[in-house]
Every structure is written in structure tokens, then in C-alpha cells.
Amino acid sequence: MASSSISFLLYHIIFSVKQRQYWIMEDYESRVHSYIAGMIKNIGGKPIIVGGQRDHIHILSLLPRHLALSEVMKLIKGKTAFWYNHELAGVRPKMIWQEADYAAMALGAISSIQNEVLVQSFQSDMITYIKNAQAEAGITSWGNANASSTAQAIIGLLAVGENPRGENYTINEVDLVEALMTFMGENGFRKQGRDGGRGGAPDPGLD
């Protein structure tokens, strides 16, 4: 990761369908995710997770440092909408994306000013929040441990110098990085793990 950070930046991006309408047909969800992952690869990026639901998209990806995020999003939203609307012309209303909501772990956002007194208190609260959300299977949100939340937590902890493999983030001898790797399947990362009834399909858009 250290060598990759020289030429790549890691982003977690969320953007939604206009007015959060459920315009992405269920039969097309995985195709939309794969299409977006393919575009990221074509511009030299490295998609980690591309997923979401019928009204919004999540992207966790390494993007080349020299590319402006606004231009990447313009490309992704423009080409995806054109392709989707062409595929379903006359079947569904035209899909229009809202302006992107660029989201990243709060710890990552404050990493450059973490030595300020007020920020230190906030940082401590965020680390505690992550610890409280951690289970042996990873970071829990929406009722289950999942790859996306676990990956985001690792990114945020690393940004402020915390070791996600240390004893503070180890439960029953399983640290956060090891927990994340349990989501890896033959075709990419799974949204949820395979133990305890948490088995899930692989996240679309990954080889």
C-alpha cells in the first residue's frame, strides 16, 4: 500500500439517483456495478468494491493521483447514464444522477490536523466508535459485519497512525485486516462473510 500511495489516492464515493428514486432495475444492478468498475480500470484505476442499491452507488477505489475526482465522476455518471438509458430506452424513465456525495472516513478527513486539541478529542471518539462496532467478523453496520465498513475503518485508522493489526483491533486472535480478507471470494470481495449465516454474493464489479 505504501508504494501504491505514491501514484494512487484511495477514495470512497457515494452518489445517488436523482431524488433517490429506485430507477436501477434489479436485473441491471450487477451490470451497472460492473460497468462502473470497467470504466475505472480503463482510466488506470483499481476498483476495490463497487456496489450499492437501486437508488445509489458506493465505490471504493484507488484512482491515479493525477486525475481530478470531479472529472472522474463526470465520466462515470455521464457514460453510465448514457449506457443505461440506451439499454432501457422506452422501458424506463431516463435515469439521472444527483451530484455526487464524496464520503470518506472521518479519521481520514482529519488526519492532517490530528495534533490540534479539539481534533484529538474527536479522533478519540471516532476510534472508540470503530472499536465498539468491531466484531470478530469485521466492522458491523446495518446489522451485519461487511467488507465495505471494515475496509473504511482500516483506511481511517491507518490515516491517523493506528495499526489495524494490533491487539487493540484483534478479537479472538482475528485482527481487522484478517477479518477483511475473510470477505474475499473467488470472484472478488463479498458484501458479507460466509460464517454464521452471513454468507453473501460477491460484490459486483470485481474480478
Backbone as a printed PyTorch tensor [residue, N CA C, xyz], in Angstrom:
tensor([[[  0.8270,  -1.2020,   0.0000],
         [  0.0000,   0.0000,   0.0000],
         [  0.8610,   1.2520,   0.0000]],

        [[  2.0260,   1.1780,   0.6610],
         [  2.8890,   2.3490,   0.7320],
         [  3.3610,   2.7650,  -0.6500]],

        [[  3.7700,   1.7940,  -1.4710],
         [  4.2560,   2.1280,  -2.8060],
         [  3.1220,   2.6020,  -3.6890]],

        [[  1.9270,   2.0320,  -3.5180],
         [  0.7890,   2.4280,  -4.3330],
         [  0.3660,   3.8590,  -4.0250]],

        [[  0.5260,   4.2990,  -2.7520],
         [  0.0530,   5.6120,  -2.3550],
         [  0.8060,   6.7300,  -3.0560]],

        [[  1.9730,   6.4270,  -3.6240],
         [  2.7370,   7.4530,  -4.3270],
         [  2.0040,   7.8910,  -5.5880]],

        [[  1.4010,   6.9670,  -6.2840],
         [  0.7650,   7.2790,  -7.5520],
         [ -0.7480,   7.1560,  -7.5360]],

        [[ -1.3160,   6.6630,  -6.4270],
         [ -2.7620,   6.4870,  -6.3400],
         [ -3.3060,   7.1300,  -5.0680]],

        [[ -4.5570,   7.5440,  -5.1310],
         [ -5.2800,   8.0060,  -3.9560],
         [ -6.4950,   7.1090,  -3.7630]],

        [[ -6.8070,   6.8190,  -2.5070],
         [ -7.9230,   5.9350,  -2.1950],
         [ -9.1640,   6.7640,  -1.8900]],

        [[-10.2600,   6.4420,  -2.5770],
         [-11.4970,   7.1910,  -2.4140],
         [-12.6530,   6.2710,  -2.0660]],

        [[-13.5290,   6.7720,  -1.1970],
         [-14.8510,   6.1550,  -1.0140],
         [-15.8610,   7.1750,  -1.5150]],

        [[-16.5960,   6.8150,  -2.5550],
         [-17.5010,   7.7410,  -3.2300],
         [-18.9140,   7.2050,  -3.1600]],

        [[-19.8580,   8.0740,  -2.8520],
         [-21.2750,   7.7120,  -2.8570],
         [-22.0110,   8.7140,  -3.7330]],

        [[-22.8160,   8.2110,  -4.6590],
         [-23.7100,   9.1030,  -5.3960],
         [-25.0120,   8.3750,  -5.6660]],

        [[-26.0760,   9.1620,  -5.8100],
         [-27.4050,   8.5550,  -5.8690],
         [-28.1570,   8.9750,  -7.1240]],

        [[-29.2040,   8.1990,  -7.3970],
         [-30.1350,   8.5520,  -8.4590],
         [-30.8870,   9.8070,  -8.0200]],

        [[-31.2430,  10.6530,  -8.9690],
         [-31.9260,  11.9060,  -8.6440],
         [-33.1570,  11.6380,  -7.7920]],

        [[-33.2340,  12.3870,  -6.6860],
         [-34.3330,  12.2950,  -5.7310],
         [-34.4480,  10.8960,  -5.1030]],

        [[-33.3330,  10.1360,  -5.1620],
         [-33.2570,   8.7980,  -4.5700],
         [-34.3810,   7.8810,  -5.0630]],

        [[-34.6990,   8.0110,  -6.3490],
         [-35.6930,   7.1410,  -6.9600],
         [-35.0910,   5.7560,  -7.2150]],

        [[-35.9050,   4.7140,  -7.1190],
         [-35.4470,   3.3520,  -7.3690],
         [-35.4970,   3.0550,  -8.8710]],

        [[-34.6410,   3.7500,  -9.6280],
         [-34.6750,   3.6400, -11.0810],
         [-33.7540,   2.5550, -11.6180]],

        [[-32.8350,   2.0690, -10.8080],
         [-31.9520,   0.9940, -11.2880],
         [-32.6960,  -0.3270, -11.1360]],

        [[-33.0400,  -0.9370, -12.2460],
         [-33.7960,  -2.1790, -12.2080],
         [-32.9570,  -3.2870, -11.5610]],

        [[-33.6140,  -4.1490, -10.7930],
         [-32.9080,  -5.2060, -10.0820],
         [-32.0670,  -6.0720, -11.0190]],

        [[-32.6080,  -6.3580, -12.1910],
         [-31.8820,  -7.1970, -13.1460],
         [-30.6340,  -6.5120, -13.6950]],

        [[-30.5290,  -5.1920, -13.4860],
         [-29.4100,  -4.4390, -14.0460],
         [-28.4230,  -3.9690, -12.9860]],

        [[-28.7060,  -4.2060, -11.7170],
         [-27.8220,  -3.7070, -10.6640],
         [-26.3860,  -4.1900, -10.8590]],

        [[-26.2010,  -5.4960, -10.9930],
         [-24.8440,  -6.0320, -11.1190],
         [-24.1760,  -5.5450, -12.4000]],

        [[-24.9490,  -5.3430, -13.4580],
         [-24.3780,  -4.8520, -14.7220],
         [-23.9150,  -3.4010, -14.5880]],

        [[-24.6980,  -2.6000, -13.8690],
         [-24.2940,  -1.2100, -13.6280],
         [-22.9960,  -1.1720, -12.8280]],

        [[-22.9060,  -1.9970, -11.7830],
         [-21.6970,  -2.0250, -10.9490],
         [-20.4830,  -2.4770, -11.7700]],

        [[-20.6740,  -3.4940, -12.5840],
         [-19.5710,  -3.9870, -13.4170],
         [-19.1550,  -2.9580, -14.4550]],

        [[-20.1230,  -2.2440, -15.0000],
         [-19.8310,  -1.2160, -15.9980],
         [-18.9720,  -0.1040, -15.3800]],

        [[-19.3400,   0.3100, -14.1750],
         [-18.5720,   1.3510, -13.4860],
         [-17.1570,   0.8610, -13.1690]],

        [[-17.0520,  -0.3820, -12.6760],
         [-15.7300,  -0.9390, -12.3750],
         [-14.8670,  -0.9810, -13.6290]],

        [[-15.4820,  -1.3340, -14.7580],
         [-14.7390,  -1.3700, -16.0210],
         [-14.2250,  -0.0010, -16.4360]],

        [[-15.0280,   1.0380, -16.2380],
         [-14.5870,   2.3960, -16.5680],
         [-13.4120,   2.8150, -15.6880]],

        [[-13.4790,   2.4630, -14.4060],
         [-12.3840,   2.8190, -13.5010],
         [-11.0850,   2.1500, -13.9460]],

        [[-11.1840,   0.8920, -14.3310],
         [ -9.9990,   0.1830, -14.8200],
         [ -9.4580,   0.8330, -16.0950]],

        [[-10.3650,   1.2810, -16.9740],
         [ -9.9530,   1.8640, -18.2490],
         [ -9.1900,   3.1760, -18.0930]],

        [[ -9.4210,   3.8850, -16.9780],
         [ -8.7000,   5.1360, -16.7590],
         [ -7.4840,   4.9210, -15.8580]],

        [[ -7.1670,   3.6470, -15.5930],
         [ -5.9760,   3.3390, -14.8130],
         [ -6.2140,   3.1710, -13.3380]],

        [[ -7.4790,   3.1380, -12.9160],
         [ -7.7840,   2.9690, -11.5090],
         [ -7.8660,   1.5030, -11.1200]],

        [[ -8.0310,   1.2760,  -9.8260],
         [ -8.1090,  -0.0800,  -9.2970],
         [ -9.3340,  -0.1880,  -8.3960]],

        [[-10.4880,  -0.6060,  -8.9550],
         [-11.6980,  -0.7200,  -8.1330],
         [-11.5600,  -1.8130,  -7.0850]],

        [[-11.9110,  -1.5010,  -5.8480],
         [-11.8680,  -2.4710,  -4.7590],
         [-13.2710,  -3.0200,  -4.5200]],

        [[-14.2210,  -2.1250,  -4.3610],
         [-15.6210,  -2.5140,  -4.2150],
         [-16.4840,  -1.5380,  -5.0030]],

        [[-17.3750,  -2.0540,  -5.8220],
         [-18.4100,  -1.2520,  -6.4690],
         [-19.7340,  -1.9340,  -6.1640]],

        [[-20.6050,  -1.2440,  -5.4780],
         [-21.8710,  -1.8400,  -5.0930],
         [-22.9120,  -0.7740,  -4.8600]],

        [[-23.9150,  -1.1020,  -4.0610],
         [-24.9760,  -0.1510,  -3.7830],
         [-26.3330,  -0.8000,  -3.8670]],

        [[-27.3580,   0.0330,  -4.0130],
         [-28.7200,  -0.4410,  -4.1360],
         [-29.3750,   0.2360,  -5.3310]],

        [[-30.6740,   0.0860,  -5.4580],
         [-31.3590,   0.5730,  -6.6550],
         [-31.4140,   2.0910,  -6.7330]],

        [[-31.0870,   2.7740,  -5.6420],
         [-31.1630,   4.2340,  -5.6550],
         [-29.8180,   4.9200,  -5.4380]],

        [[-28.7360,   4.1490,  -5.2230],
         [-27.4440,   4.7940,  -5.0260],
         [-26.2980,   3.8160,  -5.2980]],

        [[-25.1050,   4.3970,  -5.4650],
         [-23.9010,   3.6390,  -5.7820],
         [-22.8210,   3.9540,  -4.7560]],

        [[-22.0870,   2.9100,  -4.3270],
         [-20.8890,   3.0600,  -3.4980],
         [-19.6820,   2.6160,  -4.3250]],

        [[-18.6170,   3.3810,  -4.2640],
         [-17.3670,   2.9960,  -4.9260],
         [-16.2300,   3.1430,  -3.9280]],

        [[-15.4610,   2.0930,  -3.7420],
         [-14.2000,   2.1620,  -3.0040],
         [-13.1200,   1.8070,  -4.0020]],

        [[-12.2420,   2.7650,  -4.3050],
         [-11.3060,   2.5410,  -5.4150],
         [-10.0340,   3.3560,  -5.2440]],

        [[ -8.9580,   2.8060,  -5.7580],
         [ -7.7260,   3.5720,  -5.9450],
         [ -7.8170,   4.2580,  -7.2990]],

        [[ -7.5560,   5.5770,  -7.3160],
         [ -7.5830,   6.3370,  -8.5550],
         [ -6.2230,   7.0020,  -8.7600]],

        [[ -5.7570,   7.0940, -10.0040],
         [ -4.4740,   7.7430, -10.2620],
         [ -4.4500,   9.1630,  -9.6920]],

        [[ -3.3590,   9.4950,  -9.0330],
         [ -3.2430,  10.7800,  -8.3490],
         [ -3.4420,  11.9690,  -9.2960]],

        [[ -3.0370,  11.8290, -10.5660],
         [ -3.0930,  12.9610, -11.4850],
         [ -4.4840,  13.2610, -12.0070]],

        [[ -5.4520,  12.3610, -11.7440],
         [ -6.8190,  12.5720, -12.2300],
         [ -7.6290,  13.3670, -11.2100]],

        [[ -8.3250,  14.3980, -11.6820],
         [ -9.2140,  15.1680, -10.8100],
         [-10.4600,  14.3460, -10.5210]],

        [[-10.8480,  14.2530,  -9.2520],
         [-12.0010,  13.4550,  -8.8860],
         [-13.2640,  13.9430,  -9.5850]],

        [[-13.4030,  15.2640,  -9.7440],
         [-14.5880,  15.8040, -10.4030],
         [-14.6930,  15.3140, -11.8390]],

        [[-13.5540,  15.1890, -12.5330],
         [-13.5640,  14.7050, -13.9100],
         [-13.8800,  13.2170, -13.9690]],

        [[-13.3670,  12.4610, -13.0000],
         [-13.6620,  11.0280, -12.9380],
         [-15.1590,  10.8130, -12.7320]],

        [[-15.7510,  11.5860, -11.8130],
         [-17.1770,  11.4380, -11.5440],
         [-18.0210,  11.8670, -12.7320]],

        [[-17.6000,  12.9120, -13.4270],
         [-18.3160,  13.3510, -14.6290],
         [-18.3260,  12.2360, -15.6640]],

        [[-17.1830,  11.5580, -15.8280],
         [-17.0740,  10.4580, -16.7790],
         [-17.9590,   9.2860, -16.3640]],

        [[-17.8590,   8.8830, -15.1030],
         [-18.6120,   7.7210, -14.6270],
         [-20.1160,   7.9590, -14.7330]],

        [[-20.5720,   9.1040, -14.2490],
         [-22.0070,   9.3580, -14.2540],
         [-22.5310,   9.5420, -15.6750]],

        [[-21.7690,  10.2600, -16.5010],
         [-22.2180,  10.5250, -17.8680],
         [-22.3180,   9.2570, -18.7030]],

        [[-21.2630,   8.4520, -18.6840],
         [-21.2440,   7.2440, -19.5090],
         [-22.2050,   6.1810, -18.9880]],

        [[-22.3060,   6.0700, -17.6520],
         [-23.2150,   5.0810, -17.0930],
         [-24.6590,   5.4210, -17.4380]],

        [[-25.0450,   6.6910, -17.2930],
         [-26.4090,   7.1040, -17.6090],
         [-26.7100,   6.8960, -19.0910]],

        [[-25.7480,   7.2510, -19.9640],
         [-25.9490,   7.0880, -21.4090],
         [-26.1540,   5.6170, -21.7500]],

        [[-25.3010,   4.7540, -21.2010],
         [-25.4040,   3.3150, -21.4760],
         [-26.7110,   2.7560, -20.9500]],

        [[-27.0570,   3.0760, -19.7010],
         [-28.2620,   2.5330, -19.0790],
         [-29.5160,   2.9900, -19.8240]],

        [[-29.5840,   4.2760, -20.1450],
         [-30.7600,   4.8090, -20.8230],
         [-30.8920,   4.2510, -22.2370]],

        [[-29.7790,   3.9750, -22.8930],
         [-29.8150,   3.3690, -24.2300],
         [-30.3180,   1.9310, -24.1370]],

        [[-29.8430,   1.1930, -23.1180],
         [-30.2410,  -0.1960, -22.9390],
         [-31.7450,  -0.3180, -22.6600]],

        [[-32.2970,   0.6360, -21.9140],
         [-33.6940,   0.5390, -21.4810],
         [-34.5710,   1.6190, -22.1060]],

        [[-34.1950,   2.0730, -23.2880],
         [-34.9670,   3.1150, -23.9810],
         [-36.4070,   2.6500, -24.1840]],

        [[-37.3510,   3.4710, -23.7430],
         [-38.7580,   3.1470, -23.9050],
         [-39.3080,   2.2130, -22.8530]],

        [[-38.4460,   1.6770, -22.0010],
         [-38.8850,   0.7420, -20.9560],
         [-38.9980,   1.4420, -19.6090]],

        [[-38.0180,   2.2970, -19.3130],
         [-37.9750,   3.0040, -18.0440],
         [-37.7590,   4.4910, -18.2950]],

        [[-38.1590,   5.3470, -17.3410],
         [-37.8210,   6.7720, -17.4620],
         [-36.3010,   6.9340, -17.4850]],

        [[-35.8220,   8.0000, -18.0730],
         [-34.3840,   8.2300, -18.1250],
         [-33.8170,   8.3690, -16.7220]],

        [[-32.6960,   7.7040, -16.5000],
         [-32.0290,   7.7890, -15.2120],
         [-31.1220,   9.0110, -15.1900]],

        [[-31.2210,   9.7860, -14.1220],
         [-30.3900,  10.9710, -13.9360],
         [-29.7410,  10.8720, -12.5650]],

        [[-28.4320,  11.0780, -12.5110],
         [-27.7170,  11.0270, -11.2350],
         [-27.7900,  12.3690, -10.5290]],

        [[-27.8510,  12.3420,  -9.2160],
         [-27.6680,  13.5600,  -8.4330],
         [-26.1850,  13.8790,  -8.3590]],

        [[-25.8880,  15.0840,  -7.8870],
         [-24.4900,  15.4310,  -7.6600],
         [-23.8970,  14.4640,  -6.6490]],

        [[-22.6650,  14.0740,  -6.8690],
         [-22.0370,  13.0650,  -6.0210],
         [-21.8280,  13.5740,  -4.5970]],

        [[-21.9840,  12.6600,  -3.6520],
         [-21.6630,  12.9210,  -2.2560],
         [-20.3480,  12.2190,  -1.9700]],

        [[-19.2530,  12.9840,  -1.9130],
         [-17.9420,  12.3850,  -1.7070],
         [-17.7530,  12.1290,  -0.2170]],

        [[-17.7180,  10.8490,   0.1300],
         [-17.6320,  10.4920,   1.5410],
         [-16.3710,   9.7030,   1.8170]],

        [[-15.7660,   9.9430,   2.9440],
         [-14.6080,   9.1590,   3.3840],
         [-14.6720,   9.0560,   4.8880]],

        [[-13.9100,   8.1720,   5.4510],
         [-13.8800,   8.0350,   6.8940],
         [-13.4810,   9.3560,   7.5350]],

        [[-14.1740,   9.7190,   8.6220],
         [-13.8790,  10.9730,   9.3100],
         [-12.4220,  11.0280,   9.7580]],

        [[-11.8660,   9.9120,  10.1350],
         [-10.4690,   9.9050,  10.5680],
         [ -9.5460,  10.3130,   9.4340]],

        [[ -9.8490,   9.8470,   8.2360],
         [ -9.0400,  10.2370,   7.0860],
         [ -9.1240,  11.7290,   6.8320]],

        [[-10.3010,  12.3030,   7.0400],
         [-10.5140,  13.7200,   6.7750],
         [ -9.7130,  14.6030,   7.7250]],

        [[ -9.5060,  14.1420,   8.9570],
         [ -8.8120,  14.9850,   9.9480],
         [ -7.3550,  14.5970,  10.1280]],

        [[ -6.8530,  13.6540,   9.3470],
         [ -5.5200,  13.1190,   9.6020],
         [ -4.4260,  14.1800,   9.5400]],

        [[ -4.5920,  15.2050,   8.6970],
         [ -3.5360,  16.2100,   8.5510],
         [ -3.5230,  17.2180,   9.6950]],

        [[ -4.5950,  17.2630,  10.5000],
         [ -4.6610,  18.2250,  11.6110],
         [ -4.9230,  17.5110,  12.9340]],

        [[ -4.5170,  16.2460,  13.0130],
         [ -4.8750,  15.4300,  14.1700],
         [ -4.1950,  15.8710,  15.4570]],

        [[ -3.1820,  16.7240,  15.3840],
         [ -2.4830,  17.1550,  16.5920],
         [ -3.1630,  18.3360,  17.2850]],

        [[ -4.1770,  18.9200,  16.6570],
         [ -4.9010,  20.0040,  17.3000],
         [ -5.7650,  19.4490,  18.4340]],

        [[ -5.8830,  20.2220,  19.5190],
         [ -6.5290,  19.7320,  20.7420],
         [ -7.9550,  19.2810,  20.4880]],

        [[ -8.7650,  20.1130,  19.8410],
         [-10.1570,  19.7690,  19.6100],
         [-10.2790,  18.5450,  18.7030]],

        [[ -9.3790,  18.4380,  17.7540],
         [ -9.4130,  17.3110,  16.8280],
         [ -9.0430,  16.0190,  17.5420]],

        [[ -8.1340,  16.1000,  18.5060],
         [ -7.7110,  14.9040,  19.2310],
         [ -8.8850,  14.2670,  19.9560]],

        [[ -9.7600,  15.0890,  20.5360],
         [-10.9370,  14.5800,  21.2250],
         [-11.8710,  13.8870,  20.2330]],

        [[-12.0750,  14.5260,  19.0850],
         [-12.9310,  13.9370,  18.0520],
         [-12.3400,  12.6300,  17.5420]],

        [[-11.0160,  12.6290,  17.3500],
         [-10.3340,  11.4250,  16.8610],
         [-10.5120,  10.2830,  17.8470]],

        [[-10.3760,  10.5850,  19.1340],
         [-10.5490,   9.5590,  20.1600],
         [-11.9600,   8.9870,  20.1270]],

        [[-12.9520,   9.8580,  19.9400],
         [-14.3450,   9.4030,  19.8680],
         [-14.5570,   8.4930,  18.6670]],

        [[-13.9390,   8.8390,  17.5300],
         [-14.1110,   8.0470,  16.3180],
         [-13.4540,   6.6740,  16.4540]],

        [[-12.2850,   6.6440,  17.1080],
         [-11.6070,   5.3610,  17.3220],
         [-12.4360,   4.4750,  18.2430]],

        [[-13.0130,   5.0790,  19.2820],
         [-13.8800,   4.3270,  20.1900],
         [-15.0890,   3.7830,  19.4480]],

        [[-15.6470,   4.6090,  18.5610],
         [-16.8070,   4.1760,  17.7770],
         [-16.4650,   2.9530,  16.9280]],

        [[-15.2810,   2.9770,  16.3110],
         [-14.8540,   1.8450,  15.4900],
         [-14.6800,   0.6030,  16.3460]],

        [[-14.0630,   0.7660,  17.5050],
         [-13.8520,  -0.3800,  18.3940],
         [-15.1880,  -0.9800,  18.8220]],

        [[-16.1600,  -0.1260,  19.1160],
         [-17.4640,  -0.6180,  19.5540],
         [-18.2250,  -1.3180,  18.4330]],

        [[-17.9030,  -0.9520,  17.1940],
         [-18.5870,  -1.5570,  16.0460],
         [-17.8850,  -2.8170,  15.5600]],

        [[-16.7280,  -3.1260,  16.1520],
         [-15.9480,  -4.2670,  15.6740],
         [-16.4380,  -5.5740,  16.2840]],

        [[-16.5810,  -6.5590,  15.4150],
         [-16.8490,  -7.9340,  15.8290],
         [-15.7400,  -8.8010,  15.2500]],

        [[-15.7220, -10.0480,  15.6240],
         [-14.6810, -10.9310,  15.0810],
         [-14.7280, -10.9810,  13.5620]],

        [[-15.9320, -10.8540,  12.9850],
         [-16.0910, -10.9350,  11.5320],
         [-15.7780,  -9.6280,  10.8180]],

        [[-15.5380,  -8.5470,  11.5640],
         [-15.2310,  -7.2580,  10.9480],
         [-16.0530,  -6.1490,  11.5650]],

        [[-16.1420,  -5.0160,  10.8610],
         [-16.9070,  -3.8730,  11.3550],
         [-18.3760,  -4.0550,  10.9870]],

        [[-19.2350,  -3.8570,  11.9800],
         [-20.6640,  -4.0920,  11.8090],
         [-21.4020,  -2.7980,  11.5030]],

        [[-22.2440,  -2.8310,  10.4900],
         [-23.1900,  -1.7550,  10.2070],
         [-24.4090,  -2.3650,   9.5490]],

        [[-25.5600,  -1.7440,   9.7370],
         [-26.8210,  -2.2720,   9.2120],
         [-27.0350,  -3.7270,   9.6460]],

        [[-26.5700,  -4.0640,  10.8740],
         [-26.8830,  -5.3590,  11.4430],
         [-25.8920,  -6.4680,  11.1550]],

        [[-24.9490,  -6.2520,  10.2390],
         [-24.0000,  -7.3140,   9.8900],
         [-22.6050,  -6.7460,   9.6650]],

        [[-21.5970,  -7.5730,   9.9660],
         [-20.2380,  -7.2160,   9.5700],
         [-20.1780,  -7.2750,   8.0450]],

        [[-19.4780,  -6.3090,   7.4210],
         [-19.4260,  -6.2830,   5.9620],
         [-18.0880,  -5.7470,   5.4850]],

        [[-17.7680,  -6.0670,   4.2390],
         [-16.4630,  -5.7160,   3.6810],
         [-16.2670,  -4.2150,   3.5730]],

        [[-17.3020,  -3.4850,   3.1360],
         [-17.1710,  -2.0480,   2.9180],
         [-16.8510,  -1.3080,   4.2150]],

        [[-17.6100,  -1.5810,   5.2750],
         [-17.3840,  -0.8950,   6.5530],
         [-16.0280,  -1.2640,   7.1450]],

        [[-15.6350,  -2.5290,   7.0010],
         [-14.3410,  -2.9730,   7.5200],
         [-13.1990,  -2.2940,   6.7820]],

        [[-13.3090,  -2.2080,   5.4590],
         [-12.2680,  -1.5540,   4.6570],
         [-12.1600,  -0.0740,   5.0070]],

        [[-13.3010,   0.6030,   5.1740],
         [-13.2800,   2.0220,   5.5240],
         [-12.6220,   2.2480,   6.8780]],

        [[-12.9190,   1.3820,   7.8390],
         [-12.3260,   1.5150,   9.1660],
         [-10.8120,   1.3730,   9.1000]],

        [[-10.3310,   0.4160,   8.3260],
         [ -8.8850,   0.2200,   8.1680],
         [ -8.2420,   1.4580,   7.5670]],

        [[ -8.8740,   2.0260,   6.5380],
         [ -8.3560,   3.2370,   5.8930],
         [ -8.2500,   4.3760,   6.8990]],

        [[ -9.3220,   4.5750,   7.6700],
         [ -9.3250,   5.6660,   8.6440],
         [ -8.2940,   5.4820,   9.7410]],

        [[ -8.1570,   4.2680,  10.2420],
         [ -7.1780,   4.0010,  11.2940],
         [ -5.7540,   4.2300,  10.7990]],

        [[ -5.4500,   3.7460,   9.6130],
         [ -4.1150,   3.9450,   9.0480],
         [ -3.8100,   5.4340,   8.8490]],

        [[ -4.8350,   6.2010,   8.4910],
         [ -4.6400,   7.6370,   8.2310],
         [ -4.1600,   8.3890,   9.4670]],

        [[ -4.5500,   7.8910,  10.6570],
         [ -4.1300,   8.5760,  11.8910],
         [ -3.0850,   7.7770,  12.6550]],

        [[ -2.4460,   6.8310,  11.9820],
         [ -1.3200,   6.1240,  12.5780],
         [ -1.6830,   4.9670,  13.4800]],

        [[ -2.9290,   4.5300,  13.4410],
         [ -3.3510,   3.3720,  14.2280],
         [ -3.0840,   2.0990,  13.4360]],

        [[ -2.7000,   1.0390,  14.1340],
         [ -2.3960,  -0.2360,  13.4870],
         [ -3.6110,  -1.1590,  13.5360]],

        [[ -4.3000,  -1.3790,  12.4060],
         [ -5.4910,  -2.2320,  12.4170],
         [ -5.1820,  -3.7050,  12.6550]],

        [[ -3.8900,  -4.0390,  12.7230],
         [ -3.4870,  -5.4130,  13.0090],
         [ -3.0260,  -5.5760,  14.4550]],

        [[ -3.0750,  -4.4800,  15.2100],
         [ -2.6170,  -4.5200,  16.5930],
         [ -3.6370,  -5.1470,  17.5250]],

        [[ -3.2260,  -5.3390,  18.7790],
         [ -4.0880,  -6.0240,  19.7470],
         [ -5.3490,  -5.2320,  20.0550]],

        [[ -5.2930,  -3.9060,  19.8750],
         [ -6.4860,  -3.0930,  20.1260],
         [ -7.6040,  -3.3900,  19.1340]],

        [[ -7.2460,  -3.9710,  18.0030],
         [ -8.2290,  -4.2550,  16.9550],
         [ -8.2230,  -5.7390,  16.6120]],

        [[ -7.9770,  -6.5520,  17.6250],
         [ -7.9570,  -8.0020,  17.4640],
         [ -8.9600,  -8.6370,  18.4090]],

        [[ -9.8270,  -9.4710,  17.8720],
         [-10.8260, -10.1890,  18.6670],
         [-10.6690, -11.6790,  18.3800]],

        [[-10.4710, -12.4440,  19.4260],
         [-10.2740, -13.8970,  19.2830],
         [ -9.1750, -14.2090,  18.2590]],

        [[ -8.0910, -13.4360,  18.3470],
         [ -6.9020, -13.6280,  17.5090],
         [ -7.1490, -13.2930,  16.0310]],

        [[ -8.2190, -12.5680,  15.7460],
         [ -8.5080, -12.1310,  14.3720],
         [ -8.4660, -10.6080,  14.3450]],

        [[ -7.4810, -10.0350,  13.6260],
         [ -7.4080,  -8.5790,  13.5450],
         [ -8.2660,  -8.0770,  12.3820]],

        [[ -8.3450,  -6.7430,  12.2390],
         [ -9.2370,  -6.1560,  11.2340],
         [ -8.8510,  -6.5230,   9.8030]],

        [[ -7.5600,  -6.5770,   9.5270],
         [ -7.1210,  -6.9280,   8.1740],
         [ -7.4780,  -8.3790,   7.8680]],

        [[ -7.2480,  -9.2470,   8.8350],
         [ -7.6110, -10.6570,   8.6490],
         [ -9.1180, -10.8050,   8.4760]],

        [[ -9.8770, -10.0020,   9.2290],
         [-11.3360, -10.0480,   9.0890],
         [-11.7530,  -9.6170,   7.6860]],

        [[-11.1190,  -8.5600,   7.1790],
         [-11.4460,  -8.0990,   5.8260],
         [-11.1880,  -9.1760,   4.7920]],

        [[-10.0940,  -9.8940,   4.9480],
         [ -9.7350, -10.9050,   3.9530],
         [-10.6960, -12.0940,   3.9490]],

        [[-11.4760, -12.2730,   5.0190],
         [-12.4480, -13.3640,   5.0200],
         [-13.6030, -13.0930,   4.0700]],

        [[-13.7320, -11.8450,   3.6430],
         [-14.7800, -11.4970,   2.6860],
         [-14.3500, -11.7780,   1.2470]],

        [[-13.0960, -12.1540,   1.0690],
         [-12.5940, -12.4100,  -0.2860],
         [-13.1060, -13.7490,  -0.7880]],

        [[-13.7610, -13.7310,  -1.9320],
         [-14.2270, -14.9480,  -2.5810],
         [-13.4780, -15.1700,  -3.8810]],

        [[-13.8720, -16.1680,  -4.6210],
         [-13.1920, -16.4900,  -5.8690],
         [-13.3300, -15.3780,  -6.8890]],

        [[-14.4310, -14.6340,  -6.8300],
         [-14.6890, -13.5890,  -7.8210],
         [-14.5890, -12.1860,  -7.2490]],

        [[-13.9540, -12.0410,  -6.1010],
         [-13.8130, -10.7120,  -5.5080],
         [-14.3320, -10.6920,  -4.0830]],

        [[-14.4760,  -9.4940,  -3.5290],
         [-14.9410,  -9.3570,  -2.1580],
         [-16.4360,  -9.5810,  -2.0620]],

        [[-16.8380, -10.2890,  -0.9790],
         [-18.2530, -10.4720,  -0.7000],
         [-18.7340,  -9.3220,   0.1660]],

        [[-19.9940,  -8.9720,   0.0060],
         [-20.5650,  -7.9110,   0.8350],
         [-20.5600,  -8.3190,   2.2980]],

        [[-20.8710,  -9.6070,   2.5490],
         [-20.8880, -10.1260,   3.9030],
         [-20.0970, -11.4210,   3.9360]],

        [[-19.7910, -11.8910,   5.1520],
         [-18.9590, -13.0730,   5.2950],
         [-19.7080, -14.3580,   5.0480]],

        [[-19.0090, -15.4530,   5.2730],
         [-19.5850, -16.7580,   4.9780],
         [-19.9590, -17.5560,   6.2150]],

        [[-19.6200, -17.0380,   7.3960],
         [-19.8770, -17.7870,   8.6230],
         [-21.1500, -17.2970,   9.3030]],

        [[-21.7320, -18.1690,  10.0880],
         [-22.8610, -17.7670,  10.9230],
         [-24.0490, -17.2530,  10.1550]],

        [[-24.2770, -17.7710,   8.9400],
         [-25.4310, -17.3390,   8.1730],
         [-25.2590, -16.0170,   7.5070]],

        [[-24.0110, -15.5120,   7.4600],
         [-23.7900, -14.2100,   6.8770],
         [-23.3300, -14.2970,   5.4330]],

        [[-23.3800, -15.4660,   4.8520],
         [-22.8810, -15.6320,   3.5020],
         [-23.5840, -14.7110,   2.5250]],

        [[-22.8200, -14.1180,   1.6210],
         [-23.4130, -13.2120,   0.6500],
         [-22.7710, -13.3930,  -0.7010]],

        [[-23.4160, -12.8340,  -1.7130],
         [-22.8600, -12.8940,  -3.0560],
         [-21.6740, -11.9520,  -3.1640]],

        [[-20.7400, -12.2370,  -4.0910],
         [-19.6110, -11.3540,  -4.2570],
         [-20.0630,  -9.9620,  -4.6560]],

        [[-19.3340,  -8.9530,  -4.2180],
         [-19.6320,  -7.5960,  -4.6560],
         [-19.4080,  -7.5060,  -6.1600]],

        [[-20.3680,  -6.9630,  -6.9040],
         [-20.2110,  -6.8830,  -8.3420],
         [-19.0710,  -5.9690,  -8.7400]],

        [[-18.6010,  -6.1380,  -9.9400],
         [-17.6140,  -5.2370, -10.4990],
         [-16.1870,  -5.5880, -10.1760]],

        [[-15.9550,  -6.7530,  -9.5940],
         [-14.5990,  -7.1320,  -9.2430],
         [-14.2320,  -8.4360,  -9.9200]],

        [[-13.0050,  -8.5440, -10.3590],
         [-12.5110,  -9.7800, -10.9430],
         [-11.9390, -10.6660,  -9.8440]]])
